[in-house]
């Protein structure tokens, strides 16, 4: 009897041990399935080049307080351009919202030209305006078009990173930018030389090619890209790209220059490389990073953010292409690991933008078939150079 009890005890003990081991193994398996590997951690890249200094704000304010804005509207220009109209004109000063104005009126009611003190904030007029030379003074010109007609023109003369004088044609004049250029050139000549900038002067915080970046920032998070070594191997390249956007620029630099042209210059920003050009007709964003999601996530697009999803390959690497719903951007995402669901990607985004100096309300910003073909060629060349799959 005692022997039988001992045998039963041993069998029960074995079941308990086996059960514990089984639960332990099951837990280990569950952990291995449910717990994803830790994501790579890279320090956030920050711009390293020094920022240019602005002018003394108090000095600029004092100069504007002392400035007679009506003297900036040169009546000699009006006399040259009035044609056969003998009606009298007068310049009328005013203050609106604490800013000085002056308006050139004809017959006391017909507004011909405005000039005013503006505080544009950020860099909007520098983003949108085409740089013009006003007799050795830097200006930014924007021509507005509607329904195929010129409906407005404005020229802004920067006095500091934040302040400017703006010349604009009145509502009753033909919208001739050449006419306004005459007024703005004559007016700029009356501003103190230490208050204006030469045509190539540094009139904002942006450094080098960052001045051509289409972004509503002051450029504090942008540096012109510097040469960087692209390592060997997909994992090392994407890790280096996650840590330094200069590496991302280096992956695409030769391909963009060969396909789109040397006017597209690379700039580095946290998390992305951009290729920008002075006219703002097109902007290119490029990336090669371990921080980004898998290309398959964009292909699945569960929220239906994009359209025209297509699975393809570049130099033997699987990828996807798609468009924004308004056709204003074309995007390419490629996996250098042979798996669309593997974390990390190489990407390219091209988007047409409003050309500098032209505010055309009717212009469609749809991406052209030629630029789509160029974008595909850039990705093919970049992948063939740095991520070619052995055959």
Secondary structure, DSSP 4 states (H G I P E B T S, - for coil): -HHHHHHHHHHHHHHHHHHHHHHHHHHHHHHHHHSPPPPP--PPP---SPPPPPPPHHHHHHHHHH--GGGGS-HHHHHHH-TT----EEEEEEEETTEEEEEEEETTTEEEEEEEEE---TTHHHHHSEEEESSSSEEEEEEEEETTEEEEEEEEEESSSS-EEEEEE-TTS---HHHHHHHHHHHHTTS-GGGS--TT---SS--GGGGG---SS-STTEEE-------SSHHHHHHHHHH-HHHHHHHHHHHHHHHH-TT-EEEEETTEEEEE-TT-SEEEEEEEESSS--HHHHHH-TT--EEEEEEEEETTEEEEEEEETTS--EEEEE-TTS-TTSS-EEEEEEEE-PPTTEEETT---PPPHHHHHHHHHHHHHHHHHH-PPP-
